[in-house]
């Protein structure tokens, strides 16, 4: 039989062990969006790439939202849209969700609170970031970079091992994925965030990777998806958010436009399914414009009012649905 002191010691050790275990708190956030749209009046020295970093956005996000502006000289007094409202991806709300077309990560680790979200740089064409599910298997502050054989073949000047420091392209922190050679990490080239520029890894602004490193425990689930089009209800209003598809991102970056593609059957089904019994209220001219322009922020495509009409008997209610197309 254990003495009272022994029992106390066991309970104390168990309590300490329990306190040391980090268990992710999966989100129960109920809204379908985070953030709010903002506008900014430019001063002479502003550029879109600098404004993107200042406001927690990626370059292509800001370029797509302001396609008529010169990204390098928008001009003093120019009204710049900051696309800071994001519909949440259509994925299970747990761990980290990375949506490649919008080049953005969502962290569902805040319980009932809104997920955190940061812009990303992702794999360039031919070296794309993989799609699928994995986990965070290791975290490293001041990581060492070991270029792959392909990288060293392309650039024979690369060292086999690059120690931590200002020349290390992994930046100051790295979160290693269950996929060999892939990680979420910082960068020494922050103006590549919001662009397809990496060899497949996921880059973040130096200030953001530090935050993510502190927020995400080892073992966190990671879900990498490809959803250029998102549709969701906010109250009684239905919104569509269309981003450039993976193959369109370069054109958007360079020209502020994308080659128009016909709305696919899958996308039509998504819009109608999300509209549900209100599909007859969809504003198709606005939908076609949003799908053509790919501005990357939510656009309202339907709104309804439910008027409760009591039958003469008074014991049954009938719902009459009317549209608000005048303001769509």
Secondary structure, DSSP 8 states (H G I E B T S, - for coil): ---HHHHHHHHHHHHHHHHH-----------SEES--EEEE--TT--HHHHHHHTT--HHHHHHHTTTS-SS---TT-EEEE---EE--SS--SEEEEETTTTEEEEE-STTS--EEEE-BEE-TTS----EEEEEEEEEES--B---HHHHHH-TTS-S-B-SSTT-TTTTEEEEESSTT-EEE--S-GGGTTSEEESS-EE--HHHHHHHHHH--TT-EEEEE--SEEEEEETTEEEEEE---GGGHHHHHHHS--------HHHHHHHHHHHGGGGGG--HHHHHHHHHH--SS-EEEEEEEEEEEE-TTSS-EEEEEEE-GGG-
